[in-house]
Amino acid sequence: MINRRGRAVLFVGIGLVVMMLLFPPWNGYNPSSIRPPVEVFWGYYFIFSPPPDASMIDGCLLLSQLFAVLLGTAVLAKWLNRSKR
């Protein structure tokens, strides 16, 4: 059974994952660069209103962020839920 603090950590972790999926990182090509086009980080935008120009979600960065949050949440929840002897 998960105690109160562990449950709070899980809810915060789930909230962070939802926010990361709603506001993913976007990459695109710099329109001001002449040759060759340079890929730049556009920032975090809402999933249904991406930044202007031909942009794409940075899947590698999103997966690494998801992994870090899930790992941190699991470790912290397990640590907070340990039994005191």
N, CA, C and O of each residue as an XYZ file, in Angstrom:
340
protein
N       0.836     -1.183      0.000
C       0.000      0.000      0.000
C       0.876      1.240      0.000
O       1.879      1.309      0.711
N       0.488      2.205     -0.797
C       1.267      3.442     -0.906
C       0.789      4.430      0.158
O      -0.411      4.643      0.331
N       1.743      5.026      0.864
C       1.368      5.994      1.887
C       1.050      7.355      1.250
O       1.111      7.520      0.032
N       0.717      8.301      2.091
C       0.250      9.613      1.609
C       1.317     10.372      0.821
O       1.027     10.944     -0.230
N       2.537     10.377      1.324
C       3.612     11.090      0.618
C       3.947     10.439     -0.713
O       4.188     11.129     -1.703
N       3.964      9.102     -0.740
C       4.223      8.391     -1.987
C       3.149      8.647     -3.022
O       3.440      8.784     -4.211
N       1.895      8.712     -2.566
C       0.792      9.005     -3.477
C       0.906     10.423     -4.032
O       0.624     10.650     -5.209
N       1.316     11.375     -3.198
C       1.495     12.755     -3.661
C       2.595     12.828     -4.720
O       2.457     13.539     -5.715
N       3.677     12.098     -4.504
C       4.763     12.074     -5.491
C       4.280     11.484     -6.809
O       4.625     11.987     -7.878
N       3.486     10.423     -6.741
C       2.955      9.820     -7.966
C       2.037     10.784     -8.714
O       2.095     10.863     -9.941
N       1.197     11.511     -7.993
C       0.312     12.479     -8.649
C       1.110     13.615     -9.300
O       0.773     14.056    -10.399
N       2.145     14.078     -8.641
C       2.989     15.122     -9.229
C       3.696     14.580    -10.478
O       3.785     15.276    -11.490
N       4.191     13.358    -10.410
C       4.841     12.740    -11.563
C       3.898     12.586    -12.737
O       4.270     12.860    -13.878
N       2.664     12.145    -12.463
C       1.667     12.013    -13.530
C       1.338     13.382    -14.115
O       1.188     13.518    -15.330
N       1.226     14.387    -13.267
C       0.967     15.745    -13.757
C       2.087     16.255    -14.654
O       1.830     16.891    -15.676
N       3.328     15.977    -14.271
C       4.461     16.395    -15.101
C       4.460     15.689    -16.456
O       4.745     16.311    -17.479
N       4.144     14.403    -16.466
C       4.092     13.659    -17.726
C       2.995     14.223    -18.631
O       3.208     14.389    -19.832
N       1.832     14.514    -18.064
C       0.737     15.087    -18.856
C       1.149     16.442    -19.428
O       0.885     16.723    -20.597
N       1.790     17.280    -18.622
C       2.231     18.590    -19.112
C       3.291     18.447    -20.212
O       3.288     19.203    -21.183
N       4.188     17.484    -20.055
C       5.204     17.283    -21.095
C       4.583     16.805    -22.396
O       5.056     17.163    -23.475
N       3.525     15.998    -22.309
C       2.874     15.534    -23.528
C       2.013     16.624    -24.162
O       1.847     16.644    -25.382
N       1.467     17.523    -23.360
C       0.668     18.633    -23.903
C       1.544     19.746    -24.474
O       1.140     20.434    -25.411
N       2.732     19.925    -23.919
C       3.653     20.968    -24.369
C       5.007     20.344    -24.710
O       5.961     20.486    -23.945
N       5.100     19.654    -25.853
C       6.352     18.981    -26.208
C       7.396     19.966    -26.737
O       7.055     21.086    -27.118
N       8.666     19.553    -26.760
C       9.717     20.395    -27.341
C       9.651     20.356    -28.870
O       9.424     19.299    -29.458
N       9.849     21.504    -29.508
C       9.759     21.610    -30.970
C      11.104     22.039    -31.550
O      11.811     22.869    -30.979
N      11.433     21.459    -32.687
C      12.600     21.841    -33.476
C      12.123     22.336    -34.826
O      11.038     21.975    -35.282
N      12.925     23.149    -35.455
C      12.617     23.622    -36.798
C      13.898     24.139    -37.434
O      14.973     24.082    -36.838
N      13.766     24.640    -38.646
C      14.929     25.167    -39.346
C      14.901     26.672    -39.309
O      13.856     27.288    -39.514
N      16.050     27.268    -39.048
C      16.172     28.704    -38.948
C      15.938     29.331    -40.323
O      16.713     29.084    -41.247
N      14.884     30.138    -40.474
C      14.598     30.714    -41.788
C      15.613     31.771    -42.220
O      15.705     32.084    -43.407
N      16.379     32.327    -41.272
C      17.327     33.368    -41.637
C      18.674     32.811    -42.093
O      19.486     33.547    -42.653
N      18.917     31.545    -41.866
C      20.192     30.990    -42.307
C      20.163     30.750    -43.815
O      19.172     30.257    -44.354
N      21.234     31.094    -44.475
C      21.272     31.004    -45.932
C      21.589     29.584    -46.363
O      20.742     28.928    -46.969
N      22.770     29.097    -46.072
C      23.153     27.733    -46.434
C      24.122     27.210    -45.408
O      24.956     27.984    -44.936
N      24.074     26.022    -45.050
C      22.939     25.100    -45.106
C      21.930     25.477    -44.036
O      22.273     26.192    -43.095
N      20.690     25.013    -44.158
C      19.707     25.330    -43.119
C      20.120     24.711    -41.781
O      20.550     23.560    -41.716
N      19.982     25.485    -40.745
C      20.416     25.061    -39.417
C      19.188     24.694    -38.579
O      18.242     25.474    -38.468
N      19.221     23.504    -37.998
C      18.124     23.095    -37.130
C      18.273     23.777    -35.778
O      19.342     23.737    -35.169
N      17.198     24.401    -35.311
C      17.228     25.132    -34.046
C      16.097     24.651    -33.147
O      15.109     24.080    -33.609
N      16.268     24.895    -31.859
C      15.256     24.551    -30.871
C      14.265     25.714    -30.792
O      14.653     26.841    -30.486
N      12.981     25.440    -31.069
C      11.951     26.487    -31.059
C      11.381     26.706    -29.672
O      10.884     27.793    -29.379
N      11.440     25.721    -28.828
C      10.880     25.863    -27.489
C       9.755     24.880    -27.260
O       9.617     23.886    -27.972
N       8.951     25.178    -26.248
C       7.829     24.317    -25.871
C       6.523     25.011    -26.252
O       6.247     26.121    -25.797
N       5.726     24.352    -27.088
C       4.450     24.892    -27.536
C       3.360     23.861    -27.299
O       3.625     22.664    -27.187
N       2.121     24.353    -27.225
C       0.974     23.466    -27.079
C       0.917     22.538    -28.282
O       1.212     22.952    -29.403
N       0.540     21.290    -28.057
C       0.596     20.257    -29.093
C      -0.289     20.597    -30.291
O       0.042     20.233    -31.420
N      -1.418     21.296    -30.064
C      -2.336     21.604    -31.155
C      -2.105     22.975    -31.779
O      -2.832     23.354    -32.696
N      -1.122     23.722    -31.313
C      -0.753     24.982    -31.959
C       0.774     25.073    -32.011
O       1.391     25.770    -31.206
N       1.373     24.360    -32.968
C       2.839     24.332    -33.068
C       3.395     25.685    -33.491
O       2.647     26.550    -33.946
N       4.689     25.868    -33.343
C       5.312     27.123    -33.758
C       5.234     27.298    -35.274
O       4.996     26.333    -36.001
N       5.432     28.517    -35.746
C       5.358     28.755    -37.192
C       6.476     28.043    -37.956
O       7.440     27.554    -37.367
N       6.324     27.999    -39.244
C       7.274     27.344    -40.151
C       7.184     25.817    -40.009
O       6.374     25.299    -39.240
N       7.999     25.140    -40.735
C       7.992     23.665    -40.720
C       8.685     23.189    -39.449
O       9.913     23.123    -39.397
N       7.917     22.866    -38.444
C       8.470     22.424    -37.170
C       8.101     20.977    -36.919
O       7.137     20.453    -37.476
N       8.897     20.338    -36.060
C       8.615     18.956    -35.690
C       8.935     18.775    -34.221
O       9.766     19.485    -33.656
N       8.264     17.816    -33.614
C       8.508     17.522    -32.208
C       9.865     16.838    -32.071
O      10.190     15.918    -32.822
N      10.639     17.296    -31.114
C      11.943     16.694    -30.843
C      11.715     15.438    -29.999
O      11.672     15.498    -28.770
N      11.572     14.306    -30.679
C      11.244     13.051    -30.022
C      12.311     12.572    -29.063
O      11.993     12.008    -28.016
N      13.559     12.785    -29.397
C      14.659     12.336    -28.537
C      14.644     13.097    -27.207
O      14.793     12.496    -26.143
N      14.465     14.403    -27.273
C      14.415     15.205    -26.050
C      13.174     14.857    -25.232
O      13.248     14.760    -24.007
N      12.042     14.669    -25.892
C      10.808     14.325    -25.182
C      10.938     12.980    -24.476
O      10.532     12.845    -23.321
N      11.496     11.989    -25.157
C      11.670     10.672    -24.532
C      12.643     10.719    -23.356
O      12.423     10.063    -22.338
N      13.710     11.488    -23.495
C      14.666     11.580    -22.390
C      14.045     12.297    -21.191
O      14.317     11.936    -20.046
N      13.212     13.313    -21.445
C      12.519     13.987    -20.346
C      11.521     13.044    -19.667
O      11.441     12.993    -18.440
N      10.772     12.308    -20.469
C       9.813     11.359    -19.905
C      10.521     10.305    -19.067
O      10.067      9.966    -17.974
N      11.630      9.788    -19.578
C      12.397      8.780    -18.841
C      12.897      9.341    -17.508
O      12.813      8.671    -16.479
N      13.417     10.570    -17.531
C      13.948     11.169    -16.304
C      12.842     11.381    -15.273
O      13.046     11.112    -14.089
N      11.677     11.859    -15.705
C      10.579     12.089    -14.765
C      10.045     10.768    -14.225
O       9.798     10.647    -13.025
N       9.864      9.777    -15.095
C       9.358      8.487    -14.631
C      10.329      7.805    -13.674
O       9.912      7.239    -12.663
N      11.610      7.857    -13.985
C      12.613      7.263    -13.104
C      12.667      7.994    -11.765
O      12.680      7.362    -10.709
N      12.700      9.319    -11.808
C      12.737     10.092    -10.572
C      11.505      9.887     -9.717
O      11.601      9.790     -8.493
N      10.343      9.822    -10.359
C       9.097      9.598     -9.632
C       9.092      8.219     -8.981
O       8.714      8.078     -7.818
N       9.510      7.206     -9.729
C       9.515      5.847     -9.188
C      10.489      5.720     -8.015
O      10.155      5.120     -6.994
N      11.678      6.277     -8.155
C      12.677      6.181     -7.082
C      12.211      6.944     -5.847
O      12.321      6.441     -4.728
N      11.693      8.149     -6.042
C      11.249      8.952     -4.901
C      10.039      8.321     -4.214
O       9.968      8.305     -2.985
N       9.091      7.804     -4.989
C       7.917      7.160     -4.395
C       8.329      5.909     -3.609
O       7.813      5.662     -2.519
N       9.248      5.132     -4.159
C       9.718      3.928     -3.455
C      10.459      4.313     -2.172
O      10.285      3.666     -1.139
N      11.280      5.359     -2.232
C      12.045      5.795     -1.074
C      11.111      6.323      0.020
O      11.328      6.053      1.202
N      10.080      7.069     -0.366
C       9.154      7.610      0.611
C       8.223      6.547      1.187
O       7.674      6.723      2.275
N       8.045      5.445      0.461
C       7.118      4.401      0.873
C       7.806      3.273      1.652
O       7.163      2.292      2.026
N       9.114      3.418      1.895
C       9.821      2.353      2.596
C       9.332      2.268      4.032
O       8.915      3.262      4.626
N       9.391      1.094      4.561
C       8.937      0.905      5.947
C      10.082      1.228      6.902
O      11.237      0.889      6.646
N       9.746      1.876      7.986
C      10.758      2.210      8.983
C      10.829      1.079     10.004
O       9.811      0.677     10.568
N      12.020      0.576     10.233
C      12.191     -0.548     11.156
C      12.963     -0.125     12.357
O      13.209     -0.936     13.250
